[in-house]
C-alpha cells in the first residue's frame, strides 16, 4: 500500500510538468533566406560580320536610260543595345563600308565612275520576344544617317555624294548559350537614296543613287 501511494504521489506531482510539456508551443521553423533575384544589365554589345548588298539602281539626271551599279562589301560592325524593359530596347549600329559606283544602261561605257566610303550609323527601336527560352527573336525599325567620305572619281572628272537620311527595318535573333554569351543573326533593310554631283568630260551633272542596301549580319552577343 505504501509503494502504491508513492507511485501515485509521483504521478500526481509530475502531472503539471507533463501538461506543461504538452501545451508548450512547437518550435518555430526558420526558413533559409531566399537567394536575391539578379536582374540582367540593361547593356549589351554585339560584334558582327556584315554583308552589305546595295540595289543596282540609280540615274543621272538628263541622261535617258542611265543606270548605276554598286559593289557589295563585307565589313566588321559593332552595335550597342540598351534595354528599357525585358522586351523593349534601342540599338545603335556602327561601322564603315566602301563601295564602287559603276555606270550601267546607257552610261555603261563609263565603267567605274568612282568610289566612296560610307559611315551609316543607324538607331533602331526593337521589340524582343521572351517566351522561347534561349532563342530570343526580335524586330525593329528606326532611322539612319549616312555620311559619305573619301569619295574618289575614276572615269568621272569629279564626284560628290551627298550625306542623306534613311529609314531602317530589322529582324533577327540571339541564341543565348548562358546569361551573357550568345550567337546573333541579323537582317536589315535600309531605304537610302542619296543625291550626287558628278562631272563627266567637263559637263556637270546631278543624279540619285538608289542604294537601299540589304545588310546581313552574323556575330557574337555579350550581355553585361
ZISUL-V836220 format. One record per backbone hydrogen bond with DSSP energy under -0.5 kcal/mol. CO is the residue of the C=O (numbers start at 1). NH is the residue of the N-H. Records with the same first field share a line. If there is no record, write none. Layout:
# ZISUL-V836220
CO->NH + NH
This chain:
# ZISUL-V836220
1->5
2->6
3->7
4->8
5->9
6->10
7->11
8->12
9->13
10->14
11->15
12->16
14->18
15->19
16->20
17->21
18->22
19->23
20->24
21->24
28->30
29->31
36->38
37->39
42->83
43->224
44->81
45->222
46->79
47->220
48->77
49->218
50->52 + 75
51->53 + 216
52->54 + 73
53->214
55->57
57->210
59->61 + 208
60->63
62->64
63->66
65->106
67->104
69->102
73->52
75->50
77->48
78->94
79->46
80->92
81->44
82->84 + 90
87->128
88->84 + 85
89->126
90->82
91->93 + 124
92->80
93->122
94->78
95->120
97->118
99->116
100->71 + 102
101->113 + 114
102->69
104->67 + 107
105->108
107->110
108->111
111->103 + 113
112->155
113->154 + 156
114->101
115->152
116->99
117->149
118->97 + 120
119->121 + 147
121->145
122->93 + 124
123->143
124->91 + 126
125->141
126->89
127->139
132->135
134->136 + 176
135->137
136->174
137->129
138->172
139->127
140->170
141->125
142->168
143->123
144->166
145->121 + 147
146->164
147->119
149->117
152->115
158->199
160->197
164->146
166->144
167->191
168->142
169->189
170->140
171->187
172->138
173->185
174->136 + 176
175->183
180->223
181->177 + 178
182->221
183->175
184->219
185->173
186->217
187->171
188->215
189->169
190->192
191->167
192->211 + 212
194->209
195->162
196->207
197->160
198->200 + 205
199->157 + 158
200->203
202->204
203->200
205->198
206->61
207->196
208->59 + 210
209->194 + 211
210->57
211->55
213->190
214->53 + 216
215->188 + 217
216->51
217->186
218->49
219->184
220->47
221->182
222->45 + 224
